[in-house]
Amino acid sequence: MKLVRYGNLGKEKPGLIDVDGKLRDLSGVIPDIGPAQLSDVVLAKLLKLKTDKLPLVRGKPRMGCPVNGIGKFIAIGLNYSDHAAEAGMPIPKEPIVFTKAISCIQGPDDDVMLPKGSVKGDWEVELGVVIGKQARHVSQKAALEHVAGCCIVNDVSEREFQLERGGQWDKGKGCDTFGPIGPWLVTRDEISRPQKLAMWLDLNGRRMQTGNTKTMIFSVAQIVSHLSQYMTLMPGDVIATGTPPGVGLGMKPQRFLQKGDVMTLGIEGLGQQRQVVVPFRR
């Protein structure tokens, strides 16, 4: 099941994509797609709907972030063996954890704005995992039972802020617009093999990243279990699980985002995103 939130910013409605790829309105069934709608019970009820009876949405409305009310936006660094090699860094012994500010979250096709003073904006296609059930000290075996579904995340980064300003990575990760999520939340019944998903990112039509979740150092189950040892994961929390090689930081010479650049990215079964890079504006 592919769940979406569509409409103008701040006025999004819940919907789903039917088997024919058409957008159907869910606002007569549920008020939104947020923590309260991500439980197994609610998702099971939605799966039983006769989607052809739901109102058809005409045109091509804006897609918002498919989950409202996200409490935590957590990310994992250097989680692909080939990306670690590209960065010239050793394989982590345990997941590298940082956070992205909730205020950076936006729709999958909204413009990405370079922050004031930015000189090293970068791109990162990532598998996003959305928590559906509270997870505290869960085992790897049980971890996926706490996942509602998956989505695409572009972990947009400012490398100078991240790596050259001291302190933690967070301040290069949470700038406004640096968290495009969506277009869909694909429920876990459709993602039976999260460790075998092809992924890619193009910049101005040129392929930059080509990867597969099979090269993740720590699997989705390992990540959820690991994080649950240090914090309680709540319904609606989003985890970005790392990126494959091909980021601007790893190129020789390095290539960073500029005004007018267009990022297009996708993951097998999860749709695709498109963002235009714009300069800082208040």
Long-range contacts (C-beta under 8 A, 24 or more apart in sequence): 1-43, 1-46, 1-47, 1-186, 1-187, 1-189, 1-190, 2-184, 2-185, 2-186, 2-187, 2-190, 2-271, 3-33, 3-46, 3-66, 3-149, 3-184, 3-185, 3-186, 3-187, 4-33, 4-63, 4-64, 4-66, 4-182, 4-183, 4-184, 4-185, 5-32, 5-33, 5-63, 5-64, 5-65, 5-66, 5-67, 5-68, 5-182, 6-57, 6-61, 6-62, 6-63, 6-64, 7-61, 7-62, 7-64, 8-62, 9-62, 9-64, 9-107, 9-110, 12-64, 12-68, 15-57, 16-46, 16-51, 16-54, 17-184, 18-51, 18-52, 18-54, 19-51, 22-56, 22-57, 23-56, 23-57, 23-61, 24-51, 24-54, 24-55, 24-56, 24-57, 25-54, 25-55, 25-56, 25-57, 26-54, 28-54, 28-55, 29-54, 32-68, 32-69, 33-66, 33-67, 33-68, 33-185, 34-67, 34-68, 34-69, 34-236, 35-69, 35-71, 35-234, 35-235, 35-236, 36-235, 38-67, 38-130, 38-131, 38-132, 38-133, 38-148, 38-235, 38-236, 39-132, 39-133, 39-148, 39-235, 40-132, 40-133, 43-132, 43-148, 43-187, 47-187, 47-189, 62-107, 62-109, 62-110, 63-107, 63-108, 63-109, 63-182, 63-183, 64-106, 64-107, 64-182, 65-105, 65-106, 65-107, 65-108, 65-181, 65-182, 66-151, 66-181, 66-182, 66-183, 66-184, 66-185, 67-130, 67-151, 67-181, 67-185, 67-236, 67-238, 68-236, 69-236, 70-102, 70-105, 70-236, 70-237, 70-238, 71-102, 71-234, 71-236, 71-237, 72-99, 72-102, 72-231, 72-233, 72-234, 72-237, 72-238, 73-99, 73-100, 73-101, 73-102, 73-104, 73-105, 73-179, 73-237, 73-238, 73-240, 74-98, 74-99, 74-100, 74-227, 74-237, 74-238, 74-239, 74-240, 75-99, 75-100, 75-126, 75-155, 75-173, 75-239, 75-240, 75-241, 75-242, 76-218, 76-223, 76-239, 76-240, 76-241, 76-242, 77-169, 77-242, 78-217, 78-242, 79-216, 79-217, 79-218, 79-223, 79-241, 79-242, 79-243, 80-211, 80-215, 80-216, 80-217, 80-242, 80-243, 80-244, 80-245, 81-215, 81-217, 82-211, 82-215, 82-244, 82-245, 83-211, 83-242, 83-243, 83-244, 83-245, 83-247, 83-250, 84-217, 85-245, 86-245, 86-246, 86-247, 86-250, 87-249, 87-250, 91-217, 92-217, 94-218, 94-226, 95-218, 95-222, 95-223, 95-226, 95-227, 97-227, 97-230, 98-168, 98-169, 98-170, 98-173, 99-170, 99-173, 99-174, 100-155, 100-170, 100-173, 100-174, 100-178, 100-179, 100-240, 101-170, 101-173, 101-174, 101-175, 101-179, 103-174, 103-176, 104-156, 104-173, 104-174, 104-175, 104-176, 104-177, 104-178, 104-179, 105-179, 105-181, 106-177, 106-179, 106-180, 106-181, 107-180, 107-181, 107-182, 107-183, 108-152, 108-180, 108-181, 108-182, 108-183, 108-271, 108-272, 108-273, 108-274, 108-275, 109-180, 109-183, 109-273, 109-274, 109-275, 110-177, 110-180, 110-275, 111-177, 111-275, 111-276, 111-277, 111-278, 112-154, 112-156, 112-177, 112-178, 112-180, 112-257, 112-263, 112-275, 112-276, 112-277, 112-278, 113-175, 113-176, 113-177, 113-277, 113-278, 113-279, 113-280, 113-281, 114-158, 114-257, 114-259, 114-277, 114-278, 114-279, 114-280, 115-158, 115-161, 115-175, 115-176, 115-280, 116-280, 118-158, 118-160, 118-161, 118-175, 118-257, 118-280, 119-160, 119-256, 120-158, 120-159, 120-160, 120-161, 120-248, 120-249, 120-254, 120-256, 121-156, 121-157, 121-158, 121-159, 121-248, 121-256, 121-257, 121-258, 121-277, 122-156, 122-157, 122-158, 122-159, 122-247, 122-248, 122-249, 122-256, 122-257, 123-154, 123-156, 123-157, 123-201, 123-203, 123-208, 123-209, 123-247, 123-248, 123-257, 123-263, 123-265, 124-154, 124-155, 124-156, 124-157, 124-201, 124-209, 124-243, 124-247, 125-152, 125-153, 125-154, 125-199, 125-200, 125-201, 125-209, 125-211, 125-243, 125-244, 125-265, 125-266, 125-267, 126-152, 126-153, 126-154, 126-155, 126-240, 126-241, 126-242, 126-243, 127-152, 127-153, 127-194, 127-197, 127-199, 127-213, 127-220, 127-240, 127-241, 127-242, 127-267, 127-270, 128-152, 128-153, 128-181, 128-238, 128-239, 128-240, 128-241, 129-194, 129-220, 129-223, 129-224, 129-238, 129-239, 129-241, 130-185, 130-236, 130-237, 130-238, 130-239, 131-224, 131-233, 131-234, 131-235, 131-236, 131-237, 131-238, 131-239, 132-188, 132-235, 133-235, 134-232, 134-233, 134-234, 134-235, 135-224, 135-227, 135-228, 135-232, 135-233, 136-228, 136-232, 136-233, 137-228, 137-229, 138-224, 138-225, 138-228, 139-225, 140-219, 140-221, 140-222, 140-225, 141-221, 143-220, 143-221, 143-222, 143-224, 143-225, 143-228, 144-188, 144-194, 144-220, 144-221, 144-224, 146-224, 146-228, 146-233, 147-188, 147-220, 147-224, 148-185, 148-187, 148-188, 148-235, 149-185, 149-186, 149-187, 149-188, 149-190, 149-191, 150-185, 150-186, 150-188, 150-191, 150-194, 150-267, 150-270, 151-181, 151-182, 151-184, 151-185, 151-186, 151-238, 151-270, 152-180, 152-181, 152-182, 152-183, 152-265, 152-266, 152-267, 152-270, 152-271, 152-272, 152-273, 153-179, 153-180, 153-181, 153-238, 153-240, 154-179, 154-180, 154-201, 154-263, 154-265, 154-273, 154-275, 155-179, 155-240, 155-243, 156-180, 156-257, 159-248, 159-249, 159-256, 180-273, 180-275, 181-238, 182-271, 182-273, 183-271, 183-272, 183-273, 184-270, 184-271, 186-269, 186-270, 190-269, 191-269, 194-219, 194-220, 195-219, 195-220, 197-267, 197-268, 197-269, 197-270, 198-267, 198-268, 199-244, 199-265, 199-266, 199-267, 199-268, 200-265, 200-266, 201-246, 201-263, 201-264, 201-265, 202-263, 202-264, 202-265, 203-255, 203-261, 203-262, 203-263, 204-261, 204-262, 205-262, 205-264, 207-246, 208-246, 208-247, 208-248, 209-243, 209-244, 209-245, 209-246, 209-247, 209-265, 210-244, 210-246, 211-243, 211-244, 211-245, 211-246, 212-244, 213-241, 215-244, 216-241, 216-242, 217-242, 218-242
